[in-house]
């Protein structure tokens, strides 16, 4: 009997995870360690470093939007002053610091489980299996080691997709607020708001925009006031310029980085310039596909903004790959089969596999761009066919 795509996914991913665990036991942890950031002293520091700026993040070149900075400011107030003055590593070494980080991770995981159970169809056993396999996947392992708030961004996007079509007014508005919070953490989830424009839900789009602007901007009141907003924008632009020269290529997934790597190894400078052109083309065609694409399978539509979120930002580390779980959930629930399903299944598995190599970002990038080529081709073809018939 031929296994269906759901059975194949769970079987293959489970086997890979088990092999990595066995290998880690055999190598005394060296296998799993290779998935982490190279610096063994930097674990969880995405969480602890963000606490150090208190209510003056933008004076310290921080690029996070106001909302997460307010969150870290509040958390920093739970740390005794004598420990806080010693710096972020001292906070991490303290009993209270480790406890707070542990609570944050536990809350994030429980929130993720709750929302995934809302979104995913199937039995409780299947949902728990999917949660377990995702948390043990390469991108999630990398994320948990960093302690980055992108985890909450994923959860809020999932809740938006769960409720943005709901007939329940409260659930629908909570979903809009969820997208606004997600965008206030990482900005680029705004792309999912285009789903409302696609459906010509102008009123809902306007409400979502109002929530988004309010939640994105108002928290800056606690960080020095609205006069700090230009400083935040300036920090964001400056970092985007620096990223191509200062950030490690091996753990980045952006289109810009992909072409940068090709330029470095081929010694052809032209590829460096092509990165910017490719980024713009992928972004523009992506928006066109979101608005006008005619996909028969819902997961393909959700894959377009997901891939844009991962590959367009110039700063896109391996943990951004956790967003692949968004279309994956709907892919596994899709009853209608497609001739390319096996190929997409292979890409999903490769994108989530805990591959124990330091340059794992290079491999993930190739898998992502294969998926972009396929989805963009299907999307543009569907638009062409739709307008050819009309």
C-alpha positions as CSV (number, residue, x, y, z in Angstrom):
1,X,0.0,0.0,0.0
2,X,1.3,3.4,-1.0
3,X,1.8,5.8,1.9
4,X,0.0,9.2,1.7
5,X,1.9,12.4,2.0
6,X,1.0,12.8,5.7
7,X,2.3,9.3,6.6
8,X,5.4,9.9,4.5
9,X,6.2,13.2,6.2
10,X,5.7,11.9,9.8
11,X,7.7,8.7,9.0
12,X,10.7,10.4,7.3
13,X,11.0,13.3,9.8
14,X,10.6,11.0,12.7
15,X,13.4,8.8,11.3
16,X,15.7,11.7,10.8
17,X,15.1,13.1,14.3
18,X,15.7,9.7,15.9
19,X,19.0,9.3,13.9
20,X,20.2,12.7,15.0
21,X,19.3,11.9,18.6
22,X,21.2,8.6,18.4
23,X,24.1,10.3,16.8
24,X,24.1,12.9,19.5
25,X,24.2,10.2,22.2
26,X,27.0,8.4,20.4
27,X,29.1,11.6,19.9
28,X,28.3,13.0,23.4
29,X,26.3,15.9,22.0
30,X,28.6,16.9,19.2
31,X,25.9,16.3,16.5
32,X,23.2,18.4,18.1
33,X,25.8,21.1,19.0
34,X,26.6,21.6,15.3
35,X,23.1,22.9,14.7
36,X,23.7,25.7,17.3
37,X,25.6,29.0,16.8
38,X,29.3,28.4,16.8
39,X,29.9,30.4,20.0
40,X,29.1,28.1,22.9
41,X,29.1,31.1,25.3
42,X,26.3,32.8,23.4
43,X,23.3,30.5,24.2
44,X,20.0,32.4,24.9
45,X,21.7,35.7,24.4
46,X,19.1,37.0,21.9
47,X,16.9,37.1,25.0
48,X,19.3,38.5,27.5
49,X,21.1,41.1,25.3
50,X,17.7,42.7,24.5
51,X,17.2,43.4,28.2
52,X,20.2,45.7,28.5
53,X,18.9,48.8,26.7
54,X,16.0,49.4,29.2
55,X,13.9,52.3,27.9
56,X,16.6,53.7,25.6
57,X,17.0,51.0,22.9
58,X,17.2,53.3,19.9
59,X,20.0,55.3,21.3
60,X,21.9,52.0,21.3
61,X,21.3,51.2,17.7
62,X,18.5,48.6,18.4
63,X,16.4,47.8,15.3
64,X,13.5,46.0,17.0
65,X,10.1,47.9,16.8
66,X,8.8,49.5,20.0
67,X,6.6,46.6,21.3
68,X,9.3,44.0,21.9
69,X,11.5,46.7,23.4
70,X,8.8,47.5,25.9
71,X,8.5,43.8,26.7
72,X,12.3,43.5,27.3
73,X,12.2,46.7,29.3
74,X,9.5,45.3,31.6
75,X,11.5,42.0,32.0
76,X,14.7,43.9,32.8
77,X,12.9,45.4,35.8
78,X,12.6,42.0,37.4
79,X,16.4,41.7,37.6
80,X,18.2,43.1,40.8
81,X,20.2,46.2,40.0
82,X,23.5,44.8,41.3
83,X,23.2,42.0,38.8
84,X,21.9,44.1,35.9
85,X,24.9,46.5,36.2
86,X,27.2,43.6,35.5
87,X,25.8,43.0,32.0
88,X,23.7,40.4,30.1
89,X,26.1,37.5,30.8
90,X,25.8,38.1,34.5
91,X,22.0,38.1,34.2
92,X,22.1,34.8,32.3
93,X,24.3,33.3,35.0
94,X,22.0,34.5,37.8
95,X,19.3,32.2,39.2
96,X,16.6,34.7,38.5
97,X,17.8,35.3,34.9
98,X,17.7,31.6,34.1
99,X,14.3,31.2,35.7
100,X,12.8,34.1,33.7
101,X,14.3,32.8,30.4
102,X,12.9,29.3,31.2
103,X,9.4,30.8,31.9
104,X,9.6,32.7,28.6
105,X,10.4,29.6,26.6
106,X,7.8,27.4,28.4
107,X,5.1,30.1,27.8
108,X,6.1,30.4,24.1
109,X,6.0,26.6,23.6
110,X,2.6,26.3,25.4
111,X,1.2,29.1,23.3
112,X,2.5,27.5,20.2
113,X,0.9,24.2,21.1
114,X,-2.5,25.9,21.9
115,X,-2.6,27.7,18.6
116,X,-1.4,24.8,16.5
117,X,-4.2,22.7,18.1
118,X,-6.6,25.3,16.9
119,X,-5.3,25.5,13.4
120,X,-4.4,21.8,12.7
121,X,-7.1,19.3,11.8
122,X,-6.8,15.6,12.9
123,X,-6.5,13.7,16.1
124,X,-4.9,14.9,19.3
125,X,-2.2,12.2,18.7
126,X,-1.3,13.6,15.3
127,X,-1.2,17.2,16.6
128,X,1.1,16.2,19.4
129,X,3.3,14.3,17.0
130,X,3.5,17.3,14.7
131,X,4.3,19.7,17.6
132,X,7.1,17.3,18.8
133,X,8.7,16.9,15.4
134,X,8.6,20.7,14.8
135,X,10.2,21.5,18.1
136,X,12.9,19.0,17.3
137,X,13.4,20.2,13.8
138,X,16.6,22.1,12.8
139,X,15.1,25.7,12.6
140,X,13.3,25.3,15.9
141,X,16.4,23.9,17.7
142,X,18.4,26.9,16.4
143,X,15.6,29.2,17.6
144,X,15.3,27.7,21.1
145,X,19.0,28.0,21.5
146,X,18.9,31.7,20.6
147,X,15.9,32.6,22.8
148,X,14.6,34.9,20.0
149,X,11.1,36.4,20.0
150,X,10.5,35.2,16.5
151,X,8.7,32.3,18.1
152,X,5.9,34.5,19.3
153,X,5.7,36.1,15.9
154,X,5.0,32.7,14.4
155,X,2.3,32.0,16.9
156,X,0.5,35.3,16.3
157,X,0.6,34.7,12.5
158,X,-0.9,31.3,13.0
159,X,-3.7,32.7,15.1
160,X,-4.4,35.3,12.5
161,X,-4.8,32.6,9.8
162,X,-7.0,30.7,12.2
163,X,-9.5,33.6,12.8
164,X,-9.3,36.1,9.9
165,X,-12.2,34.4,8.1
166,X,-14.2,33.6,11.2
167,X,-17.9,34.5,11.4
168,X,-17.3,35.2,15.1
169,X,-16.7,38.9,15.4
170,X,-14.6,38.6,18.5
171,X,-12.3,35.9,17.0
172,X,-12.0,37.8,13.8
173,X,-10.9,41.0,15.6
174,X,-8.5,39.0,17.9
175,X,-7.0,37.6,14.7
176,X,-6.5,41.1,13.3
177,X,-4.9,42.2,16.6
178,X,-2.7,39.0,16.5
179,X,-1.4,40.1,13.0
180,X,-0.7,43.6,14.3
181,X,1.3,42.2,17.3
182,X,3.2,39.9,14.9
183,X,4.0,42.8,12.7
184,X,5.0,44.9,15.7
185,X,7.6,42.2,16.6
186,X,9.1,41.6,13.2
187,X,7.4,44.0,10.7
188,X,7.4,41.6,7.7
189,X,4.3,39.6,8.8
190,X,2.4,42.6,7.5
191,X,2.5,40.7,4.2
192,X,-0.2,38.4,5.4
193,X,-2.6,41.4,5.6
194,X,-2.6,41.3,1.8
195,X,-4.9,38.2,2.1
196,X,-7.7,40.7,3.1
197,X,-7.0,42.8,0.0
198,X,-7.1,39.7,-2.1
199,X,-10.6,39.0,-0.9
200,X,-11.6,42.6,-1.3
201,X,-12.5,42.9,2.4
202,X,-11.8,46.7,2.4
203,X,-13.4,47.4,5.8
204,X,-11.6,44.5,7.5
205,X,-8.3,45.6,5.9
206,X,-8.8,49.2,7.2
207,X,-9.6,47.8,10.7
208,X,-6.5,45.6,10.5
209,X,-4.3,48.6,9.4
210,X,-5.7,50.7,12.3
211,X,-4.8,47.9,14.8
212,X,-1.4,47.6,13.2
213,X,-0.5,51.3,13.3
214,X,-1.7,51.7,16.9
215,X,0.1,48.6,18.2
216,X,3.3,49.3,16.2
217,X,3.6,53.0,17.2
218,X,2.0,53.6,20.6
219,X,4.5,51.5,22.7
220,X,7.2,54.0,21.8
221,X,5.6,56.3,24.4
222,X,7.4,54.2,27.0
223,X,10.7,54.4,25.2
224,X,11.2,58.2,25.1
225,X,8.2,59.3,23.1
226,X,7.4,59.7,19.4
227,X,10.5,61.8,18.8
228,X,12.5,58.5,19.0
229,X,10.7,57.0,16.0
230,X,13.0,58.6,13.3
231,X,15.9,57.2,15.3
232,X,14.4,53.7,15.1
233,X,14.0,54.1,11.3
234,X,17.5,55.3,10.9
235,X,18.9,52.3,12.9
236,X,16.8,49.9,10.7
237,X,18.2,51.4,7.5
238,X,21.8,51.5,8.8
239,X,21.7,47.8,9.8
240,X,20.2,46.8,6.5
241,X,23.2,48.5,4.8
242,X,25.7,46.8,7.1
243,X,24.2,43.3,6.9
244,X,25.8,42.3,3.6
245,X,29.3,42.9,5.0
246,X,29.1,42.1,8.7
247,X,26.7,39.3,9.2
248,X,27.8,35.6,8.8
249,X,26.7,34.1,5.5
250,X,26.4,30.6,6.7
251,X,23.3,31.2,8.9
252,X,21.4,33.6,6.6
253,X,18.6,32.8,4.3
254,X,17.9,36.0,2.3
255,X,18.0,36.2,-1.4
256,X,20.7,38.9,-1.0
257,X,22.9,36.6,1.0
258,X,22.3,33.8,-1.5
259,X,23.8,35.9,-4.4
260,X,26.5,37.2,-2.1
261,X,27.7,33.6,-1.4
262,X,27.6,32.8,-5.2
263,X,29.7,36.0,-5.8
264,X,32.2,35.0,-3.1
265,X,32.8,31.5,-4.4
266,X,32.7,32.3,-8.1
267,X,34.7,35.6,-7.8
268,X,32.1,37.2,-10.1
269,X,31.1,40.5,-8.6
270,X,28.0,40.7,-10.9
271,X,26.2,38.2,-8.7
272,X,26.4,40.6,-5.8
273,X,24.4,43.2,-7.8
274,X,22.0,40.6,-9.1
275,X,20.9,39.9,-5.5
276,X,19.2,43.2,-5.2
277,X,17.4,42.8,-8.6
278,X,16.3,39.3,-7.7
279,X,15.0,40.5,-4.4
280,X,12.8,43.2,-6.0
281,X,11.5,40.8,-8.7
282,X,10.6,38.1,-6.2
283,X,8.9,40.6,-3.9
284,X,6.8,42.3,-6.7
285,X,5.8,39.0,-8.3
286,X,5.0,37.6,-4.9
287,X,2.6,40.5,-4.2
288,X,0.9,39.9,-7.6
289,X,0.5,36.2,-6.9
290,X,-1.0,36.9,-3.4
291,X,-3.5,39.3,-4.9
292,X,-4.4,37.5,-8.1
293,X,-3.1,33.9,-8.0
294,X,-5.7,31.2,-8.4
295,X,-4.5,28.3,-6.3
296,X,-6.7,25.3,-5.8
297,X,-4.9,24.4,-2.6
298,X,-4.9,26.9,0.2
299,X,-1.5,26.0,1.5
300,X,0.1,27.2,-1.7
301,X,-1.4,30.7,-1.2
302,X,0.0,30.8,2.4
303,X,3.4,29.7,1.1
304,X,3.9,32.8,-0.9
305,X,3.9,35.4,2.0
306,X,5.8,32.8,4.1
307,X,8.6,32.6,1.6
308,X,8.7,36.4,1.2
309,X,9.0,36.7,5.0
310,X,12.0,34.4,5.0
311,X,13.9,35.4,1.9
312,X,13.3,39.2,1.4
313,X,14.6,40.7,4.7
314,X,18.3,41.3,4.5
315,X,18.6,39.9,8.1
316,X,17.2,36.4,8.0
317,X,18.8,33.9,10.2
318,X,18.1,30.1,10.2
319,X,15.4,30.5,12.8
320,X,13.3,32.3,10.2
321,X,12.8,28.9,8.6
322,X,10.3,28.1,11.4
323,X,7.7,30.0,9.3
324,X,7.7,27.0,6.9
325,X,5.5,25.3,9.5
326,X,2.7,27.7,8.5
327,X,2.1,26.3,5.0
328,X,3.2,22.8,6.2
329,X,0.2,22.6,8.6
330,X,-2.3,23.3,5.8
331,X,-0.3,21.1,3.4
332,X,-0.7,18.1,5.7
333,X,-4.5,18.8,6.0
334,X,-5.1,19.2,2.3
335,X,-7.2,16.3,1.0
336,X,-6.8,17.2,-2.7
337,X,-3.7,15.7,-4.2
338,X,-1.4,17.3,-6.8
339,X,1.2,15.8,-9.1
340,X,3.9,18.0,-7.5
341,X,2.9,17.0,-3.9
342,X,5.8,14.5,-3.5
343,X,8.3,17.1,-4.6
344,X,6.8,19.7,-2.2
345,X,6.8,17.1,0.5
346,X,10.5,16.5,0.0
347,X,11.2,20.3,0.2
348,X,9.2,20.6,3.4
349,X,11.2,17.7,4.9
350,X,14.5,19.2,3.9
351,X,13.6,22.6,5.2
352,X,12.8,21.2,8.6
353,X,15.4,18.5,9.0
354,X,18.0,19.0,11.8
355,X,21.0,18.7,9.5
356,X,24.1,18.8,11.7
357,X,26.4,21.0,9.6
358,X,27.7,24.5,10.5
359,X,26.9,25.9,7.0
360,X,23.3,24.7,7.2
361,X,22.1,28.0,6.0
362,X,23.5,27.3,2.5
363,X,21.5,24.1,2.3
364,X,18.3,25.7,3.6
365,X,18.6,28.5,1.1
366,X,18.8,26.1,-1.8
367,X,15.6,24.3,-0.6
368,X,13.8,27.6,-0.2
369,X,14.7,28.8,-3.7
370,X,13.5,25.6,-5.2
371,X,10.2,26.2,-3.5
372,X,10.1,29.8,-4.7
373,X,10.6,28.7,-8.3
374,X,7.9,26.1,-8.1
375,X,5.3,28.2,-6.2
376,X,5.9,31.4,-8.3
377,X,5.7,29.3,-11.5
378,X,2.3,27.8,-10.5
379,X,1.0,31.2,-9.2
380,X,1.9,33.2,-12.4
381,X,0.6,30.3,-14.6
382,X,-2.7,30.4,-12.7
383,X,-3.0,34.2,-13.2
384,X,-2.2,33.8,-16.9
385,X,-4.8,31.0,-17.4
386,X,-7.4,32.9,-15.4
387,X,-7.2,36.0,-17.5
388,X,-6.8,34.0,-20.7
389,X,-10.3,32.5,-20.1
390,X,-11.9,35.8,-19.2
